[in-house]
Amino acid sequence: MSNPISDGIKSLRNQHKLTQTKLAELAGIPRATLANMESAQSNPSISLVVKVAQALGVSVDDLISKHPAAHVTEVERADMPVLHLDDGKFSSTKASPISTQNLQINDISMMPSCYCKGVPHPEGSHELFLCLDGIATVEVQGVKYQVEAGNLIYFHGHLPHCYGNEGVKPVHAVAVVYMA
């Protein structure tokens, strides 16, 4: 007997080339729970189905439909993970859906005297840092670059890099990382 929830999860997980372990991690649930959800006899709670749908970047309707509609996922700001560093002077909100494996979009805020090491990305990745307000300092392999509002700096994401705000006004920026 076919189960639209288990069929949809398996189908979309395979389309996204995700293992059960990775999808469970993205959804914030145990792998065994996801494995159970993929069985034809599963009857998961709606909260579990919503978590898996969000992790896959689809609606619950798309998850259970044999012919999903155009994939449009709306993500509210409150559902975007936020990273705070440097005693709260640096915050990065991951604005890209978590199912987007090769693209990260981060909304960055830096208060004055902020300085944070960036996490190097995999070999072959590219990072674009667009300063929207203020003047950001981006250090790549020990060389500092001043990025003024409206300007962008591009570098290979696997290189050691740091972000800072040496000015007196807050900095607002967007960092986009593409992993080939």
PyMOL commands that place a pseudoatom at each C-alpha (Angstrom):
pseudoatom trace, name=CA, resn=MET, resi=1, chain=A, elem=C, hetatm=0, pos=[0.000, 0.000, 0.000]
pseudoatom trace, name=CA, resn=SER, resi=2, chain=A, elem=C, hetatm=0, pos=[1.314, 3.439, -0.930]
pseudoatom trace, name=CA, resn=ASN, resi=3, chain=A, elem=C, hetatm=0, pos=[1.819, 6.145, 1.683]
pseudoatom trace, name=CA, resn=PRO, resi=4, chain=A, elem=C, hetatm=0, pos=[1.945, 9.684, 0.217]
pseudoatom trace, name=CA, resn=ILE, resi=5, chain=A, elem=C, hetatm=0, pos=[4.056, 11.042, 3.094]
pseudoatom trace, name=CA, resn=SER, resi=6, chain=A, elem=C, hetatm=0, pos=[6.707, 8.312, 2.949]
pseudoatom trace, name=CA, resn=ASP, resi=7, chain=A, elem=C, hetatm=0, pos=[6.693, 8.362, -0.873]
pseudoatom trace, name=CA, resn=GLY, resi=8, chain=A, elem=C, hetatm=0, pos=[7.072, 12.151, -0.950]
pseudoatom trace, name=CA, resn=ILE, resi=9, chain=A, elem=C, hetatm=0, pos=[9.902, 12.215, 1.592]
pseudoatom trace, name=CA, resn=LYS, resi=10, chain=A, elem=C, hetatm=0, pos=[11.844, 9.487, -0.201]
pseudoatom trace, name=CA, resn=SER, resi=11, chain=A, elem=C, hetatm=0, pos=[11.308, 11.063, -3.609]
pseudoatom trace, name=CA, resn=LEU, resi=12, chain=A, elem=C, hetatm=0, pos=[12.336, 14.583, -2.587]
pseudoatom trace, name=CA, resn=ARG, resi=13, chain=A, elem=C, hetatm=0, pos=[15.249, 13.339, -0.452]
pseudoatom trace, name=CA, resn=ASN, resi=14, chain=A, elem=C, hetatm=0, pos=[16.581, 11.485, -3.499]
pseudoatom trace, name=CA, resn=GLN, resi=15, chain=A, elem=C, hetatm=0, pos=[16.020, 14.510, -5.763]
pseudoatom trace, name=CA, resn=HIS, resi=16, chain=A, elem=C, hetatm=0, pos=[18.091, 16.611, -3.360]
pseudoatom trace, name=CA, resn=LYS, resi=17, chain=A, elem=C, hetatm=0, pos=[20.712, 13.820, -3.159]
pseudoatom trace, name=CA, resn=LEU, resi=18, chain=A, elem=C, hetatm=0, pos=[20.438, 13.727, 0.641]
pseudoatom trace, name=CA, resn=THR, resi=19, chain=A, elem=C, hetatm=0, pos=[21.099, 10.764, 2.881]
pseudoatom trace, name=CA, resn=GLN, resi=20, chain=A, elem=C, hetatm=0, pos=[18.631, 9.976, 5.637]
pseudoatom trace, name=CA, resn=THR, resi=21, chain=A, elem=C, hetatm=0, pos=[21.269, 11.126, 8.127]
pseudoatom trace, name=CA, resn=LYS, resi=22, chain=A, elem=C, hetatm=0, pos=[21.727, 14.515, 6.424]
pseudoatom trace, name=CA, resn=LEU, resi=23, chain=A, elem=C, hetatm=0, pos=[18.002, 15.169, 5.997]
pseudoatom trace, name=CA, resn=ALA, resi=24, chain=A, elem=C, hetatm=0, pos=[17.330, 14.203, 9.606]
pseudoatom trace, name=CA, resn=GLU, resi=25, chain=A, elem=C, hetatm=0, pos=[20.081, 16.607, 10.698]
pseudoatom trace, name=CA, resn=LEU, resi=26, chain=A, elem=C, hetatm=0, pos=[18.604, 19.414, 8.563]
pseudoatom trace, name=CA, resn=ALA, resi=27, chain=A, elem=C, hetatm=0, pos=[15.132, 18.733, 9.985]
pseudoatom trace, name=CA, resn=GLY, resi=28, chain=A, elem=C, hetatm=0, pos=[16.404, 18.494, 13.572]
pseudoatom trace, name=CA, resn=ILE, resi=29, chain=A, elem=C, hetatm=0, pos=[15.041, 14.996, 14.138]
pseudoatom trace, name=CA, resn=PRO, resi=30, chain=A, elem=C, hetatm=0, pos=[16.681, 11.619, 14.853]
pseudoatom trace, name=CA, resn=ARG, resi=31, chain=A, elem=C, hetatm=0, pos=[17.640, 9.562, 11.772]
pseudoatom trace, name=CA, resn=ALA, resi=32, chain=A, elem=C, hetatm=0, pos=[15.595, 6.631, 13.082]
pseudoatom trace, name=CA, resn=THR, resi=33, chain=A, elem=C, hetatm=0, pos=[12.510, 8.865, 13.143]
pseudoatom trace, name=CA, resn=LEU, resi=34, chain=A, elem=C, hetatm=0, pos=[13.089, 9.844, 9.515]
pseudoatom trace, name=CA, resn=ALA, resi=35, chain=A, elem=C, hetatm=0, pos=[13.620, 6.188, 8.546]
pseudoatom trace, name=CA, resn=ASN, resi=36, chain=A, elem=C, hetatm=0, pos=[10.281, 5.374, 10.187]
pseudoatom trace, name=CA, resn=MET, resi=37, chain=A, elem=C, hetatm=0, pos=[8.620, 8.256, 8.320]
pseudoatom trace, name=CA, resn=GLU, resi=38, chain=A, elem=C, hetatm=0, pos=[9.844, 6.743, 5.037]
pseudoatom trace, name=CA, resn=SER, resi=39, chain=A, elem=C, hetatm=0, pos=[8.213, 3.382, 5.767]
pseudoatom trace, name=CA, resn=ALA, resi=40, chain=A, elem=C, hetatm=0, pos=[4.841, 2.633, 4.184]
pseudoatom trace, name=CA, resn=GLN, resi=41, chain=A, elem=C, hetatm=0, pos=[3.302, 2.011, 7.635]
pseudoatom trace, name=CA, resn=SER, resi=42, chain=A, elem=C, hetatm=0, pos=[4.330, 5.375, 9.100]
pseudoatom trace, name=CA, resn=ASN, resi=43, chain=A, elem=C, hetatm=0, pos=[1.838, 7.768, 10.636]
pseudoatom trace, name=CA, resn=PRO, resi=44, chain=A, elem=C, hetatm=0, pos=[3.983, 10.733, 11.733]
pseudoatom trace, name=CA, resn=SER, resi=45, chain=A, elem=C, hetatm=0, pos=[2.741, 13.749, 13.641]
pseudoatom trace, name=CA, resn=ILE, resi=46, chain=A, elem=C, hetatm=0, pos=[2.081, 16.914, 11.641]
pseudoatom trace, name=CA, resn=SER, resi=47, chain=A, elem=C, hetatm=0, pos=[4.950, 18.657, 13.463]
pseudoatom trace, name=CA, resn=LEU, resi=48, chain=A, elem=C, hetatm=0, pos=[7.405, 16.047, 12.136]
pseudoatom trace, name=CA, resn=VAL, resi=49, chain=A, elem=C, hetatm=0, pos=[5.998, 16.347, 8.614]
pseudoatom trace, name=CA, resn=VAL, resi=50, chain=A, elem=C, hetatm=0, pos=[6.349, 20.148, 8.773]
pseudoatom trace, name=CA, resn=LYS, resi=51, chain=A, elem=C, hetatm=0, pos=[9.991, 19.886, 9.946]
pseudoatom trace, name=CA, resn=VAL, resi=52, chain=A, elem=C, hetatm=0, pos=[10.889, 17.538, 7.087]
pseudoatom trace, name=CA, resn=ALA, resi=53, chain=A, elem=C, hetatm=0, pos=[9.027, 19.672, 4.522]
pseudoatom trace, name=CA, resn=GLN, resi=54, chain=A, elem=C, hetatm=0, pos=[10.872, 22.800, 5.707]
pseudoatom trace, name=CA, resn=ALA, resi=55, chain=A, elem=C, hetatm=0, pos=[14.200, 20.972, 5.563]
pseudoatom trace, name=CA, resn=LEU, resi=56, chain=A, elem=C, hetatm=0, pos=[13.431, 19.995, 1.964]
pseudoatom trace, name=CA, resn=GLY, resi=57, chain=A, elem=C, hetatm=0, pos=[12.346, 23.544, 1.123]
pseudoatom trace, name=CA, resn=VAL, resi=58, chain=A, elem=C, hetatm=0, pos=[8.784, 22.566, 0.143]
pseudoatom trace, name=CA, resn=SER, resi=59, chain=A, elem=C, hetatm=0, pos=[5.296, 22.947, 1.522]
pseudoatom trace, name=CA, resn=VAL, resi=60, chain=A, elem=C, hetatm=0, pos=[3.509, 20.041, 3.196]
pseudoatom trace, name=CA, resn=ASP, resi=61, chain=A, elem=C, hetatm=0, pos=[1.187, 19.955, 0.166]
pseudoatom trace, name=CA, resn=ASP, resi=62, chain=A, elem=C, hetatm=0, pos=[4.180, 19.553, -2.162]
pseudoatom trace, name=CA, resn=LEU, resi=63, chain=A, elem=C, hetatm=0, pos=[5.589, 16.850, 0.073]
pseudoatom trace, name=CA, resn=ILE, resi=64, chain=A, elem=C, hetatm=0, pos=[2.516, 14.650, -0.250]
pseudoatom trace, name=CA, resn=SER, resi=65, chain=A, elem=C, hetatm=0, pos=[1.522, 15.509, -3.828]
pseudoatom trace, name=CA, resn=LYS, resi=66, chain=A, elem=C, hetatm=0, pos=[2.486, 13.195, -6.686]
pseudoatom trace, name=CA, resn=HIS, resi=67, chain=A, elem=C, hetatm=0, pos=[2.623, 16.282, -8.924]
pseudoatom trace, name=CA, resn=PRO, resi=68, chain=A, elem=C, hetatm=0, pos=[3.887, 19.143, -6.769]
pseudoatom trace, name=CA, resn=ALA, resi=69, chain=A, elem=C, hetatm=0, pos=[3.064, 22.697, -7.685]
pseudoatom trace, name=CA, resn=ALA, resi=70, chain=A, elem=C, hetatm=0, pos=[5.772, 25.189, -8.516]
pseudoatom trace, name=CA, resn=HIS, resi=71, chain=A, elem=C, hetatm=0, pos=[8.185, 25.141, -5.593]
pseudoatom trace, name=CA, resn=VAL, resi=72, chain=A, elem=C, hetatm=0, pos=[7.761, 28.360, -3.700]
pseudoatom trace, name=CA, resn=THR, resi=73, chain=A, elem=C, hetatm=0, pos=[8.721, 28.316, -0.055]
pseudoatom trace, name=CA, resn=GLU, resi=74, chain=A, elem=C, hetatm=0, pos=[8.197, 31.278, 2.200]
pseudoatom trace, name=CA, resn=VAL, resi=75, chain=A, elem=C, hetatm=0, pos=[10.526, 31.395, 5.198]
pseudoatom trace, name=CA, resn=GLU, resi=76, chain=A, elem=C, hetatm=0, pos=[9.748, 33.777, 8.031]
pseudoatom trace, name=CA, resn=ARG, resi=77, chain=A, elem=C, hetatm=0, pos=[12.614, 35.653, 9.673]
pseudoatom trace, name=CA, resn=ALA, resi=78, chain=A, elem=C, hetatm=0, pos=[11.857, 33.961, 13.015]
pseudoatom trace, name=CA, resn=ASP, resi=79, chain=A, elem=C, hetatm=0, pos=[12.558, 30.556, 11.414]
pseudoatom trace, name=CA, resn=MET, resi=80, chain=A, elem=C, hetatm=0, pos=[16.002, 31.543, 10.099]
pseudoatom trace, name=CA, resn=PRO, resi=81, chain=A, elem=C, hetatm=0, pos=[18.930, 30.357, 12.236]
pseudoatom trace, name=CA, resn=VAL, resi=82, chain=A, elem=C, hetatm=0, pos=[21.048, 33.143, 13.751]
pseudoatom trace, name=CA, resn=LEU, resi=83, chain=A, elem=C, hetatm=0, pos=[24.699, 32.893, 14.767]
pseudoatom trace, name=CA, resn=HIS, resi=84, chain=A, elem=C, hetatm=0, pos=[25.991, 35.403, 17.360]
pseudoatom trace, name=CA, resn=LEU, resi=85, chain=A, elem=C, hetatm=0, pos=[29.740, 35.875, 17.900]
pseudoatom trace, name=CA, resn=ASP, resi=86, chain=A, elem=C, hetatm=0, pos=[32.160, 38.369, 19.468]
pseudoatom trace, name=CA, resn=ASP, resi=87, chain=A, elem=C, hetatm=0, pos=[29.966, 38.983, 22.531]
pseudoatom trace, name=CA, resn=GLY, resi=88, chain=A, elem=C, hetatm=0, pos=[26.968, 39.747, 20.311]
pseudoatom trace, name=CA, resn=LYS, resi=89, chain=A, elem=C, hetatm=0, pos=[28.756, 42.339, 18.144]
pseudoatom trace, name=CA, resn=PHE, resi=90, chain=A, elem=C, hetatm=0, pos=[28.493, 40.008, 15.133]
pseudoatom trace, name=CA, resn=SER, resi=91, chain=A, elem=C, hetatm=0, pos=[25.302, 38.322, 14.007]
pseudoatom trace, name=CA, resn=SER, resi=92, chain=A, elem=C, hetatm=0, pos=[24.695, 36.277, 10.887]
pseudoatom trace, name=CA, resn=THR, resi=93, chain=A, elem=C, hetatm=0, pos=[21.187, 35.202, 9.916]
pseudoatom trace, name=CA, resn=LYS, resi=94, chain=A, elem=C, hetatm=0, pos=[21.081, 32.316, 7.447]
pseudoatom trace, name=CA, resn=ALA, resi=95, chain=A, elem=C, hetatm=0, pos=[18.522, 33.582, 4.957]
pseudoatom trace, name=CA, resn=SER, resi=96, chain=A, elem=C, hetatm=0, pos=[18.781, 30.703, 2.484]
pseudoatom trace, name=CA, resn=PRO, resi=97, chain=A, elem=C, hetatm=0, pos=[16.542, 27.673, 2.974]
pseudoatom trace, name=CA, resn=ILE, resi=98, chain=A, elem=C, hetatm=0, pos=[18.402, 24.842, 4.655]
pseudoatom trace, name=CA, resn=SER, resi=99, chain=A, elem=C, hetatm=0, pos=[17.620, 22.510, 1.769]
pseudoatom trace, name=CA, resn=THR, resi=100, chain=A, elem=C, hetatm=0, pos=[19.724, 24.660, -0.552]
pseudoatom trace, name=CA, resn=GLN, resi=101, chain=A, elem=C, hetatm=0, pos=[22.899, 22.606, -0.356]
pseudoatom trace, name=CA, resn=ASN, resi=102, chain=A, elem=C, hetatm=0, pos=[25.206, 24.611, -2.648]
pseudoatom trace, name=CA, resn=LEU, resi=103, chain=A, elem=C, hetatm=0, pos=[24.144, 28.125, -1.747]
pseudoatom trace, name=CA, resn=GLN, resi=104, chain=A, elem=C, hetatm=0, pos=[24.236, 30.052, 1.507]
pseudoatom trace, name=CA, resn=ILE, resi=105, chain=A, elem=C, hetatm=0, pos=[22.871, 33.553, 1.926]
pseudoatom trace, name=CA, resn=ASN, resi=106, chain=A, elem=C, hetatm=0, pos=[23.703, 35.273, 5.207]
pseudoatom trace, name=CA, resn=ASP, resi=107, chain=A, elem=C, hetatm=0, pos=[22.375, 38.610, 6.445]
pseudoatom trace, name=CA, resn=ILE, resi=108, chain=A, elem=C, hetatm=0, pos=[25.228, 40.044, 8.530]
pseudoatom trace, name=CA, resn=SER, resi=109, chain=A, elem=C, hetatm=0, pos=[25.229, 42.777, 11.165]
pseudoatom trace, name=CA, resn=MET, resi=110, chain=A, elem=C, hetatm=0, pos=[28.422, 44.009, 12.825]
pseudoatom trace, name=CA, resn=MET, resi=111, chain=A, elem=C, hetatm=0, pos=[28.635, 46.525, 15.614]
pseudoatom trace, name=CA, resn=PRO, resi=112, chain=A, elem=C, hetatm=0, pos=[31.701, 48.807, 15.993]
pseudoatom trace, name=CA, resn=SER, resi=113, chain=A, elem=C, hetatm=0, pos=[34.927, 47.055, 17.099]
pseudoatom trace, name=CA, resn=CYS, resi=114, chain=A, elem=C, hetatm=0, pos=[33.609, 43.696, 15.899]
pseudoatom trace, name=CA, resn=TYR, resi=115, chain=A, elem=C, hetatm=0, pos=[36.113, 41.130, 14.647]
pseudoatom trace, name=CA, resn=CYS, resi=116, chain=A, elem=C, hetatm=0, pos=[35.236, 37.522, 13.775]
pseudoatom trace, name=CA, resn=LYS, resi=117, chain=A, elem=C, hetatm=0, pos=[36.957, 34.703, 11.967]
pseudoatom trace, name=CA, resn=GLY, resi=118, chain=A, elem=C, hetatm=0, pos=[34.998, 33.305, 9.056]
pseudoatom trace, name=CA, resn=VAL, resi=119, chain=A, elem=C, hetatm=0, pos=[34.608, 29.573, 8.680]
pseudoatom trace, name=CA, resn=PRO, resi=120, chain=A, elem=C, hetatm=0, pos=[36.490, 28.436, 5.569]
pseudoatom trace, name=CA, resn=HIS, resi=121, chain=A, elem=C, hetatm=0, pos=[34.179, 26.753, 3.082]
pseudoatom trace, name=CA, resn=PRO, resi=122, chain=A, elem=C, hetatm=0, pos=[35.008, 23.687, 0.948]
pseudoatom trace, name=CA, resn=GLU, resi=123, chain=A, elem=C, hetatm=0, pos=[37.601, 23.878, -1.829]
pseudoatom trace, name=CA, resn=GLY, resi=124, chain=A, elem=C, hetatm=0, pos=[35.989, 25.281, -4.986]
pseudoatom trace, name=CA, resn=SER, resi=125, chain=A, elem=C, hetatm=0, pos=[33.548, 27.529, -3.129]
pseudoatom trace, name=CA, resn=HIS, resi=126, chain=A, elem=C, hetatm=0, pos=[33.130, 31.241, -3.838]
pseudoatom trace, name=CA, resn=GLU, resi=127, chain=A, elem=C, hetatm=0, pos=[32.113, 34.001, -1.435]
pseudoatom trace, name=CA, resn=LEU, resi=128, chain=A, elem=C, hetatm=0, pos=[30.607, 37.346, -2.319]
pseudoatom trace, name=CA, resn=PHE, resi=129, chain=A, elem=C, hetatm=0, pos=[30.386, 39.941, 0.441]
pseudoatom trace, name=CA, resn=LEU, resi=130, chain=A, elem=C, hetatm=0, pos=[28.147, 42.945, -0.298]
pseudoatom trace, name=CA, resn=CYS, resi=131, chain=A, elem=C, hetatm=0, pos=[28.257, 45.814, 2.183]
pseudoatom trace, name=CA, resn=LEU, resi=132, chain=A, elem=C, hetatm=0, pos=[24.870, 47.526, 2.421]
pseudoatom trace, name=CA, resn=ASP, resi=133, chain=A, elem=C, hetatm=0, pos=[25.533, 50.076, 5.205]
pseudoatom trace, name=CA, resn=GLY, resi=134, chain=A, elem=C, hetatm=0, pos=[28.718, 51.288, 6.903]
pseudoatom trace, name=CA, resn=ILE, resi=135, chain=A, elem=C, hetatm=0, pos=[32.265, 50.240, 6.065]
pseudoatom trace, name=CA, resn=ALA, resi=136, chain=A, elem=C, hetatm=0, pos=[33.192, 46.607, 6.633]
pseudoatom trace, name=CA, resn=THR, resi=137, chain=A, elem=C, hetatm=0, pos=[36.680, 45.192, 6.908]
pseudoatom trace, name=CA, resn=VAL, resi=138, chain=A, elem=C, hetatm=0, pos=[37.123, 41.829, 5.241]
pseudoatom trace, name=CA, resn=GLU, resi=139, chain=A, elem=C, hetatm=0, pos=[40.464, 40.127, 5.739]
pseudoatom trace, name=CA, resn=VAL, resi=140, chain=A, elem=C, hetatm=0, pos=[41.401, 37.393, 3.250]
pseudoatom trace, name=CA, resn=GLN, resi=141, chain=A, elem=C, hetatm=0, pos=[44.661, 35.474, 3.774]
pseudoatom trace, name=CA, resn=GLY, resi=142, chain=A, elem=C, hetatm=0, pos=[45.943, 38.212, 6.083]
pseudoatom trace, name=CA, resn=VAL, resi=143, chain=A, elem=C, hetatm=0, pos=[45.216, 41.126, 3.686]
pseudoatom trace, name=CA, resn=LYS, resi=144, chain=A, elem=C, hetatm=0, pos=[42.571, 43.635, 4.835]
pseudoatom trace, name=CA, resn=TYR, resi=145, chain=A, elem=C, hetatm=0, pos=[40.047, 45.148, 2.439]
pseudoatom trace, name=CA, resn=GLN, resi=146, chain=A, elem=C, hetatm=0, pos=[37.744, 48.047, 3.293]
pseudoatom trace, name=CA, resn=VAL, resi=147, chain=A, elem=C, hetatm=0, pos=[34.329, 47.413, 1.738]
pseudoatom trace, name=CA, resn=GLU, resi=148, chain=A, elem=C, hetatm=0, pos=[32.172, 50.535, 1.656]
pseudoatom trace, name=CA, resn=ALA, resi=149, chain=A, elem=C, hetatm=0, pos=[28.374, 50.580, 1.434]
pseudoatom trace, name=CA, resn=GLY, resi=150, chain=A, elem=C, hetatm=0, pos=[27.285, 49.523, -2.046]
pseudoatom trace, name=CA, resn=ASN, resi=151, chain=A, elem=C, hetatm=0, pos=[30.556, 47.734, -2.815]
pseudoatom trace, name=CA, resn=LEU, resi=152, chain=A, elem=C, hetatm=0, pos=[31.267, 44.031, -3.066]
pseudoatom trace, name=CA, resn=ILE, resi=153, chain=A, elem=C, hetatm=0, pos=[34.309, 41.858, -2.504]
pseudoatom trace, name=CA, resn=TYR, resi=154, chain=A, elem=C, hetatm=0, pos=[34.643, 38.410, -4.058]
pseudoatom trace, name=CA, resn=PHE, resi=155, chain=A, elem=C, hetatm=0, pos=[37.082, 35.685, -2.980]
pseudoatom trace, name=CA, resn=HIS, resi=156, chain=A, elem=C, hetatm=0, pos=[37.540, 31.935, -2.953]
pseudoatom trace, name=CA, resn=GLY, resi=157, chain=A, elem=C, hetatm=0, pos=[35.598, 30.736, 0.096]
pseudoatom trace, name=CA, resn=HIS, resi=158, chain=A, elem=C, hetatm=0, pos=[38.129, 28.107, 1.183]
pseudoatom trace, name=CA, resn=LEU, resi=159, chain=A, elem=C, hetatm=0, pos=[40.710, 30.813, 1.970]
pseudoatom trace, name=CA, resn=PRO, resi=160, chain=A, elem=C, hetatm=0, pos=[41.100, 31.929, 5.602]
pseudoatom trace, name=CA, resn=HIS, resi=161, chain=A, elem=C, hetatm=0, pos=[39.003, 35.067, 6.114]
pseudoatom trace, name=CA, resn=CYS, resi=162, chain=A, elem=C, hetatm=0, pos=[37.727, 37.375, 8.852]
pseudoatom trace, name=CA, resn=TYR, resi=163, chain=A, elem=C, hetatm=0, pos=[35.026, 40.022, 9.094]
pseudoatom trace, name=CA, resn=GLY, resi=164, chain=A, elem=C, hetatm=0, pos=[35.260, 43.232, 11.072]
pseudoatom trace, name=CA, resn=ASN, resi=165, chain=A, elem=C, hetatm=0, pos=[33.938, 46.691, 11.727]
pseudoatom trace, name=CA, resn=GLU, resi=166, chain=A, elem=C, hetatm=0, pos=[36.702, 49.142, 12.540]
pseudoatom trace, name=CA, resn=GLY, resi=167, chain=A, elem=C, hetatm=0, pos=[34.358, 52.136, 12.219]
pseudoatom trace, name=CA, resn=VAL, resi=168, chain=A, elem=C, hetatm=0, pos=[31.997, 53.831, 14.648]
pseudoatom trace, name=CA, resn=LYS, resi=169, chain=A, elem=C, hetatm=0, pos=[28.740, 53.002, 12.830]
pseudoatom trace, name=CA, resn=PRO, resi=170, chain=A, elem=C, hetatm=0, pos=[27.071, 49.579, 12.536]
pseudoatom trace, name=CA, resn=VAL, resi=171, chain=A, elem=C, hetatm=0, pos=[27.677, 47.558, 9.380]
pseudoatom trace, name=CA, resn=HIS, resi=172, chain=A, elem=C, hetatm=0, pos=[24.964, 45.677, 7.506]
pseudoatom trace, name=CA, resn=ALA, resi=173, chain=A, elem=C, hetatm=0, pos=[26.029, 43.263, 4.769]
pseudoatom trace, name=CA, resn=VAL, resi=174, chain=A, elem=C, hetatm=0, pos=[25.013, 40.184, 2.826]
pseudoatom trace, name=CA, resn=ALA, resi=175, chain=A, elem=C, hetatm=0, pos=[27.401, 37.285, 2.290]
pseudoatom trace, name=CA, resn=VAL, resi=176, chain=A, elem=C, hetatm=0, pos=[26.620, 34.769, -0.432]
pseudoatom trace, name=CA, resn=VAL, resi=177, chain=A, elem=C, hetatm=0, pos=[28.578, 31.506, -0.574]
pseudoatom trace, name=CA, resn=TYR, resi=178, chain=A, elem=C, hetatm=0, pos=[28.333, 29.256, -3.612]
pseudoatom trace, name=CA, resn=MET, resi=179, chain=A, elem=C, hetatm=0, pos=[29.789, 25.768, -3.347]
pseudoatom trace, name=CA, resn=ALA, resi=180, chain=A, elem=C, hetatm=0, pos=[30.471, 24.134, -6.715]
for i in range(1, 180): cmd.bond("trace and resi %d" % i, "trace and resi %d" % (i + 1))
show_as sticks, trace
zoom trace
